[in-house]
């Protein structure tokens, strides 16, 4: 195991408080290919405490209002186009968790949380969780992103989810800290670890603030300069990080992993809290 995986393993011991993850999910092809990102997700599955359920806040479920999936058998949503048939054939038949969905609705006072019976699991959830828990034996439910709310409101809402950690729920924010599809370097798709200078600089800024526990500046990301403006042209892939950071308790350890740029304008940088 390399140093990164050793760090993940050493911080994944038994605890009554479930860790929190932010994962850079990248291309949905990560569900069916083999690479360093997938290997590190697989390592997490071997070192994390086994959760009673997983709550995923995915960049790919934006709504007006806040919802949680509450069906017993969520469908696998193939919310993308232009990929090989093998990817569309993937199913991730994890059960849902109507019980924890109702508990989430109960504990959140900042807004009314609707119980959704139609959505399921989008690729921001299953393409990653499939590698962490390949047996699909852990219930998974999703929480949507209300695109009418400010980053501060998302942060405040996320804090209300804290008690779920004490009840065995693994909370995963899934997005990409640097995510600008309009500037992807298509000529560098097959070149590993390629990032534009501005993407690397923005990513370094985010990591510095995360490790310094400076959530205020991360919430007010629009004031962090032109590199960050390029990194976050729209907020949906960044906001899941805000959810993860809001759940960090004082003095909890933070581990950065999968810290690589891809296709010029995206980074897979991920965070483990606890």
TAZIPE-V733318 format. One record per residue. PHI is phi in radians with two decimals (* if undefined). PSI is psi in degrees with one decimal (* if undefined). D_CENTER is the distance of its C-alpha to the mean C-alpha in Angstrom with 2 decimals. Layout:
BEGIN
phi->[PHI | PHI]
psi->[PSI | PSI]
d_center->[D_CENTER | D_CENTER]
END
This chain:
BEGIN
phi->[* | -1.40 | -1.05 | -1.08 | -1.21 | -1.07 | -1.09 | -1.11 | -1.14 | -1.19 | -1.72 | -1.95 | -1.21 | -1.16 | -2.81 | -1.45 | -1.87 | -1.16 | -1.12 | -2.22 | -2.17 | -2.03 | -2.03 | -1.39 | -1.53 | 1.07 | -1.20 | -1.08 | -1.06 | -1.09 | -1.28 | -2.27 | -1.86 | -2.01 | -2.75 | -1.09 | -1.09 | -1.09 | -1.08 | -1.24 | -1.08 | -1.11 | -1.09 | -1.01 | -1.06 | -1.50 | -1.98 | -1.25 | -1.06 | -1.21 | -1.39 | -1.37 | -2.85 | -2.12 | -1.84 | -1.94 | -1.78 | -1.82 | -1.08 | -1.73 | -2.27 | -1.83 | -2.48 | -1.65 | 1.66 | -1.98 | -2.35 | -2.21 | -1.25 | -2.26 | -1.52 | -1.26 | -2.32 | -1.18 | -1.34 | -1.54 | -1.64 | -1.75 | -1.62 | -2.86 | -2.52 | 1.43 | -1.88 | -1.10 | -1.00 | -1.00 | -1.28 | -1.24 | -1.40 | -1.17 | -2.15 | -2.16 | -1.47 | -1.10 | -1.21 | -1.52 | -2.46 | -0.99 | -1.17 | -1.25 | -1.09 | -1.17 | -1.14 | -1.09 | -1.03 | -1.20 | -1.48 | -1.56 | -1.86 | -1.19 | -2.65 | -1.42 | -1.69 | -1.45 | -1.65 | -1.76 | -1.99 | -2.01 | -1.23 | 1.96 | -2.03 | -1.49 | -1.21 | -1.09 | -1.60 | -1.26 | -1.14 | -1.61 | -1.12 | -0.99 | -1.45 | -1.33 | -2.24 | -1.14 | -1.40 | 0.94 | -1.82 | -2.01 | -1.03 | -2.24 | -2.37 | -1.98 | -2.05 | -1.43 | -1.78 | -1.37 | -1.28 | -1.58 | -1.70 | -1.37 | -0.97 | -1.10 | -1.13 | -1.11 | -1.08 | -1.15 | -1.11 | -1.04 | -1.04 | -1.29 | -1.53 | -0.97 | -1.14 | -1.11 | -1.07 | -1.37 | -1.89 | 1.58 | -1.67 | -1.54 | -1.73 | -2.15 | -1.62 | -2.19 | -2.87 | -2.72 | -1.08 | -1.89 | -2.64 | -2.29 | -1.15 | -1.22 | -2.07 | -1.03 | -1.51 | -1.10 | -1.35 | -2.03 | -0.99 | -1.64 | -1.78 | -1.18 | 1.05 | -1.78 | -2.43 | -1.08 | -0.99 | -1.14 | -1.19 | -1.13 | -1.13 | -1.10 | -1.08 | -1.12 | -1.07 | -1.06 | -1.09 | -1.04 | -1.25 | -1.09 | -1.23 | -1.52 | 1.07 | -1.62 | -1.26 | -1.04 | -1.23 | -1.19 | -1.18 | -1.61 | -1.08 | -1.14 | -1.71 | -1.61 | 1.90 | -1.17 | -1.10 | -1.20 | -1.05 | -1.22 | -1.22 | -2.22 | -1.17 | -2.38 | -1.53 | -1.11 | -1.46 | -1.58 | -1.00 | -1.02 | -1.11 | -1.04 | -1.10 | -1.10 | -1.12 | -1.09 | -1.56 | -1.25 | -1.60 | -1.01 | 1.23 | -1.22 | -1.24 | -2.17 | -2.06 | -1.68 | -2.50 | 0.86 | -1.51 | -2.43 | -1.60 | -2.41 | 0.92 | 1.46 | -2.06 | -2.33 | -2.23 | -1.65 | -0.84 | -2.28 | -2.36 | -1.99 | -1.95 | 1.67]
psi->[141.1 | 176.5 | -39.1 | -45.6 | -35.0 | -41.2 | -41.7 | -43.4 | -43.0 | -22.7 | 10.5 | 26.4 | 174.7 | 142.4 | 155.2 | -12.6 | 116.5 | 143.3 | 173.6 | 143.1 | 143.2 | 125.0 | 133.1 | 110.6 | -25.0 | -146.6 | 142.4 | -16.8 | -17.8 | -12.8 | -22.1 | -0.2 | 171.9 | 123.4 | -178.8 | -36.3 | -47.9 | -42.3 | -38.7 | -36.7 | -41.8 | -38.8 | -39.3 | -43.1 | -26.8 | -17.0 | -22.4 | 149.9 | 143.4 | 118.7 | 158.7 | -27.1 | 164.8 | 129.2 | 119.8 | 126.6 | 105.5 | 142.8 | -17.7 | 14.1 | 90.9 | 135.4 | 167.8 | 112.6 | 173.9 | 133.3 | 155.1 | 143.1 | 134.8 | 15.8 | 151.3 | -25.9 | 85.4 | 141.4 | 155.5 | 114.1 | 126.5 | 79.4 | 61.5 | 172.9 | 162.4 | 13.4 | 166.2 | 154.7 | -33.3 | -32.9 | -37.9 | -20.0 | -14.1 | 131.7 | 140.8 | 92.4 | 37.7 | 142.7 | 160.4 | -172.6 | 80.2 | -31.4 | -48.0 | -27.8 | -44.1 | -36.0 | -39.1 | -45.0 | -38.5 | -40.1 | -16.4 | 119.6 | -15.8 | -29.2 | 164.9 | 123.9 | 118.6 | 147.5 | 116.0 | 135.7 | 6.4 | -28.7 | -81.5 | -144.8 | 115.6 | 175.1 | -20.5 | -26.7 | -61.6 | -29.5 | -26.2 | -51.0 | -30.0 | -34.3 | -29.9 | -44.6 | 78.5 | -18.8 | -6.7 | 38.8 | 9.2 | 126.3 | 140.4 | 133.1 | 154.0 | 153.1 | 134.6 | 163.6 | 118.8 | 108.1 | -2.1 | -7.8 | 152.4 | 161.7 | -38.3 | -40.7 | -39.2 | -42.1 | -45.1 | -39.5 | -43.6 | -36.1 | -29.1 | -8.5 | -1.6 | -38.9 | -20.8 | -32.5 | -34.6 | -9.6 | 15.5 | 14.6 | 126.0 | 118.8 | 125.9 | 122.3 | 130.1 | 117.3 | -138.4 | 127.7 | -45.0 | 119.4 | 95.5 | 88.6 | -25.3 | -14.5 | 19.5 | 136.0 | 86.4 | -24.4 | -4.6 | 14.4 | -37.3 | 7.5 | 110.9 | 145.9 | 41.7 | 127.7 | 139.8 | 155.9 | -43.4 | -33.7 | -41.8 | -42.4 | -43.9 | -43.4 | -40.8 | -38.6 | -46.4 | -45.8 | -42.3 | -44.2 | -36.4 | -48.3 | -23.4 | -0.3 | 31.0 | 76.4 | -28.1 | -47.4 | -32.7 | -34.9 | -41.6 | 48.4 | -24.6 | -13.6 | 10.3 | 5.2 | 173.9 | -33.2 | -42.6 | -35.0 | -40.0 | -34.9 | -30.2 | 71.7 | -30.7 | 149.5 | -6.7 | -30.6 | -15.9 | -35.9 | -34.8 | -27.8 | -40.6 | -39.1 | -45.4 | -45.0 | -36.5 | -25.2 | -3.2 | 129.8 | 158.7 | 135.3 | 7.7 | 139.9 | 150.0 | 129.0 | 129.6 | 132.5 | 172.6 | 40.2 | 74.9 | 149.7 | 150.0 | 146.3 | 28.4 | -51.9 | 19.4 | 150.6 | 145.4 | 7.4 | 128.8 | 161.7 | 132.1 | 126.6 | 127.0 | *]
d_center->[23.67 | 22.91 | 22.41 | 18.61 | 18.53 | 21.27 | 19.36 | 16.47 | 19.19 | 21.23 | 18.57 | 17.70 | 21.00 | 21.91 | 21.29 | 21.65 | 18.54 | 15.29 | 12.87 | 9.49 | 6.50 | 4.13 | 4.03 | 6.15 | 6.92 | 10.29 | 13.11 | 13.23 | 16.10 | 13.97 | 14.58 | 18.26 | 18.97 | 19.43 | 18.21 | 17.11 | 13.35 | 14.09 | 16.53 | 14.27 | 11.81 | 15.16 | 16.38 | 13.67 | 14.88 | 18.34 | 17.91 | 15.68 | 17.79 | 17.89 | 16.16 | 18.13 | 15.21 | 11.44 | 10.01 | 6.87 | 6.37 | 6.08 | 7.73 | 10.39 | 11.96 | 13.99 | 17.07 | 19.99 | 19.58 | 16.93 | 16.74 | 15.49 | 16.36 | 19.45 | 21.02 | 22.03 | 21.24 | 18.35 | 19.02 | 17.07 | 16.63 | 17.41 | 16.39 | 17.62 | 21.03 | 23.01 | 21.61 | 23.81 | 24.95 | 23.52 | 19.96 | 21.21 | 22.87 | 19.77 | 19.44 | 17.07 | 19.36 | 17.48 | 19.18 | 17.86 | 18.62 | 20.96 | 21.96 | 18.69 | 18.12 | 21.55 | 20.89 | 17.92 | 20.35 | 22.97 | 21.31 | 20.01 | 23.01 | 21.71 | 21.56 | 22.55 | 19.77 | 20.93 | 20.82 | 19.94 | 21.73 | 21.08 | 17.50 | 16.07 | 13.01 | 11.96 | 10.98 | 7.31 | 7.66 | 10.86 | 10.90 | 8.61 | 9.92 | 13.31 | 13.49 | 12.57 | 14.92 | 17.22 | 19.75 | 17.69 | 19.37 | 16.73 | 16.50 | 13.29 | 13.09 | 10.95 | 11.36 | 12.17 | 12.13 | 15.80 | 16.62 | 19.85 | 18.49 | 18.36 | 15.63 | 17.87 | 17.96 | 14.21 | 14.39 | 17.44 | 16.14 | 13.19 | 15.96 | 17.68 | 15.15 | 16.22 | 18.84 | 16.54 | 15.67 | 19.44 | 19.78 | 17.75 | 14.42 | 11.30 | 8.60 | 4.92 | 2.75 | 1.76 | 4.94 | 7.67 | 9.67 | 12.79 | 13.02 | 16.62 | 17.59 | 21.06 | 21.80 | 20.63 | 23.34 | 24.28 | 27.07 | 24.71 | 22.45 | 24.11 | 24.24 | 21.60 | 20.06 | 21.60 | 20.54 | 22.68 | 24.05 | 22.41 | 18.90 | 19.67 | 21.16 | 18.31 | 15.86 | 18.51 | 18.85 | 15.23 | 15.52 | 18.91 | 17.90 | 14.99 | 17.52 | 20.20 | 18.33 | 19.26 | 16.99 | 19.74 | 19.68 | 15.91 | 16.28 | 19.32 | 17.80 | 20.36 | 23.04 | 21.76 | 23.86 | 24.18 | 21.80 | 18.88 | 20.34 | 20.15 | 16.58 | 15.48 | 18.03 | 16.03 | 13.36 | 10.94 | 8.53 | 9.10 | 9.14 | 5.65 | 6.79 | 9.93 | 8.94 | 8.03 | 11.21 | 13.26 | 13.09 | 14.53 | 18.15 | 20.96 | 21.58 | 18.49 | 17.84 | 14.99 | 14.39 | 13.17 | 12.73 | 12.51 | 14.00 | 15.61 | 16.34 | 16.95 | 19.28 | 20.26 | 17.91 | 14.34 | 12.75 | 10.40 | 10.39 | 8.03 | 8.92 | 10.34 | 12.25 | 15.30]
END
